[in-house]
Amino acid sequence: MPVARPESSDSRVIAHVDMDCFYVQVEQRKQPHLRGQPTAVVQYNSWQGGGLIAVGYEARKDGVKRSMRGDEAKKVCPQIHLITVPVARGKADLNIYRNAGSEVVSILSRKGRCERASIDEVYLDLTDAAEKLLKETPPESLESIHEEVLKSHVLGLNSNGDDNHKEIVKEWLQNKNGDPRDKLLACGALIVTDLRLQVLQETQFTCSAGIAHNKMLAKLASGMNKPAQQTVVPFSSVKDLLELLPIKKMKQLGGKLGSSLQVDLGVNTVGDLLKYSEEKLQDLYGVNTGTWLWNTARGMNGEEVEERLLPKSHASGKTFRGPSALKTLSSVENWLKELCEELSERLHTDLETNKRIAHTLTLHADAYKTTDTDSHKKFPSKSCPLRYGAGKLLEDAINLFQGGLREYMNPMGNQFCGWKITNLSVTASKIIAIPSGTSSITKYFHCQDPGEKSDLLSTLNDSHESELKMEFGGEQSTITHDESETSFDRIDLSSGHESCSTSNQNELQPKLSIKETKINHLSNGKNIRSNVHKRKPTKEKGETSSILRFLQTNSSQLGQTSSAMEGGSLTKSQNRQTTNTWGYNLDEIDQSVVDELPREIQEELYALLPRKKANMVKRGSSIAHYFSPK
Ligand code: TTP
């Protein structure tokens, strides 16, 4: 569900950097003779030449598309080089691409806050760097400007294809009397060019970028001029940009919500949304989504760039097409073994290299029934607390699969036959950095709360993996599979979450009936809108949002909140406003109420909820040994 956030400032400088035909570039670096040649990367185990997952720009010129199979691509472009993705454990091994992505991230993160959004794309918050540049060496003071900057596309300048393009861009960059917000973007353009050149020099990869005042616009712009180019979105061009933009092209509107807007409201472009009031959109889609749509129509998006250089989850999966579909429990178990071993290796590398621990294991599967017509029923995704070690992962994954299968086949159905699995994956998520300097979890918590044990701590200590400080980024990673066989870690930027119980891994669920939030005062659309021109104070370094602090700082609202929450079954416990304690009964938290909370708070709650369920899982498999006191 999209979450509306106040636009913290319309003079932020945000860049979205997206690598060009990434896997192809990685392969071309390995085999330099392929540079300049039409090239595509295909998935192994080819049927009709394998499925294309990345297509180089030379091949695209000849009409090759990602939707094609290798054989078809060869017909369209006989000279094409088809490179097969590396294979390990009978499935695609994406490590070289992941590592190449990390190389790029380490360069791009030099100039500002950097959020790794997928295997080949990042967001950067360059506001501070741009402000500094503007103060110290504004563009108008520069004697010469790098050719690459002058090749930028600046929306609204109408200079594309013009012989004087570079002159026009130079004028815009150096316009002394320009809108101050544009001047910051001009500085952003200089910085991003510099970063892109560093990436090229140090990795040999080209990338494209969008530079705008928020993430949504930057992302939209980065794909507008590819490859190896950058596009700037000045404030004044936003209305025109969105007016004719097909609604489905907008991030988070590609799925059901976008379809509902088209079908139910006849909204075909983002501009069409402008005629709906915020209240109307809230009536139709709920408070949050309604406000988000209202903001989106105006190019407003307060989402922050999160400091995150590492992936948000690890997934290992495989697709089984046609005759290779799995139809016995033993074949599923064999594949789960491969997937869990791969996942386990990646988890250990992450633990050793980055000191991070994953908390949730999720099993996703796609299936169909061979006998029955109930074919639309989805195989339910299942999650549980994650235990380290390939054997334990496998044991849990098998249990999750069996639980999902029981539900899928109906409890009374035959679970041993009559089904086929076409896709299987295991995902480790809720990855949290071990607080630095923590040698003992218990010690850590004692340091946190030397006094009485809070409800929260009791709850945590009851669980076998209770002892970590919850701090992690917000998005859920999901796996996108090509129609053929591979696994692909892809960040789904919708702000979903995984739960400990059944969760169909669906995208947006438009709320067509009005669903009044139970805590309107926390996420009121009008408050969000009225904040538009205010710059959010920068967070102090090291400061983290905390559910505890949130509840404390909102203690004055507690009466109001708790009464508002009663309907949602949140109960106020004893008055502990003077200590760091949990004010609500964790067992009674209502999901719909959580959905309406600010994201930082949701994140902490989601980190806590699985731990609650951890009680149901066998003990004795604690990850605590990773924290053994020195
Ligand atoms: P994309 O960024 O979607 O595409 P791209 O980098 O190949 O090309 P473009 O220049 O148009 O951005 O995906 C990044 C990589 O992810 C891509 O090179 C291959 C891989 N990938 C898959 O494995 N499966 C998929 O379904 C998609 C879309 C991408």
Boltz pocket constraint, residues with backbone or C-beta under 6 A from the ligand:
constraints:
  - pocket:
      binder: B
      contacts: [[A, 18], [A, 19], [A, 20], [A, 21], [A, 22], [A, 23], [A, 24], [A, 53], [A, 54], [A, 55], [A, 119], [A, 120], [A, 226], [A, 227], [A, 480], [A, 481], [A, 482], [A, 486], [A, 487], [A, 488]]
      max_distance: 6.0
